Amino acid sequence: MIKKMVCIECPNGCVLEADTDSKPIRITGNLCPKGIKYAASEIENPERMLTSSVLTEGLALKMVPVRTDRPIPKKDLFRAMEEVKKIRLRKAVAVGDVIIEDLLGLGVKLVATRESL
């Protein structure tokens, strides 16, 4: 089976074709080595950075933007968002402050990306 995708690892935006019928996966269309790694990851274990906002109570900002410190498995994004929706910040935070130390037990931190002062 051939799966087509656009590589997002560099500005080239190569249109990749990954043959998933064979092992190892055969990847074509890449202009740089990053395309091979990207396509293999997308087929075997796709991951995404989670970016969102959390609600505040009693602070100047109504919401504070947050993100994970590294990508999480794509299959866990909706579960992670359910956890993020439960958060209510009641004290000021700075950029980089950890909001959740271990999101969903994945070893990933949820950090603030804006001050709430």
TAFEN-V121489 format. One record per pair of residues at least 12 apart in sequence whose ideal C-beta (glycine too) atoms are under 8 Angstrom apart, sorted by sequence separation. I is the first residue (numbers start at 1). J is the second residue. If there is no record, write none. Layout:
i=(I I)
j=(J J)
//
This chain:
i=(4 16 17 27 53 54 68 87 98 99 4 5 16 27 52 53 87 98 99 3 4 15 16 25 51 52 97 2 3 14 25 51 52 96 97 2 14 24 51 96 2 3 14 50 51 83 95 1 2 14 25 49 50 66 94 95 1 12 16 25 49 93 95 1 12 83 95 14 18 49 83 94 10 16 18 49 50 93 7 9 16 20 48 49 80 92 93 94 10 18 47 48 80 92 9 18 47 64 79 92 9 47 48 84 7 46 47 50 89 7 9 45 46 76 9 48 52 64 8 50 54 59 76 7 50 57 59 72 7 52 55 56 57 58 59 72 54 55 56 57 59 66 73 5 50 54 55 56 72 54 68 72 5 70 69 3 68 69 68 69 68 69 67 68 66 67 54 66 66 67 65 66 64 65 64 65 64 64 50 61 61 60 59 60 50 56 51)
j=(16 28 29 39 65 66 80 99 110 111 17 18 29 40 65 66 100 111 112 17 18 29 30 39 65 66 111 17 18 29 40 66 67 111 112 18 30 40 67 112 19 20 31 67 68 100 112 19 20 32 43 67 68 84 112 113 20 31 35 44 68 112 114 21 32 103 115 35 39 70 104 115 32 38 40 71 72 115 30 32 39 43 71 72 103 115 116 117 34 42 71 72 104 116 34 43 72 89 104 117 35 73 74 110 34 73 74 77 116 35 37 73 74 104 38 77 81 93 38 80 84 89 106 38 81 88 90 103 39 84 87 88 89 90 91 104 87 88 89 90 92 99 106 39 84 88 89 90 106 89 103 108 42 108 108 43 108 109 109 110 110 111 110 111 110 111 99 111 112 113 112 113 112 113 113 114 114 116 103 114 116 116 116 117 110 116 113)
//
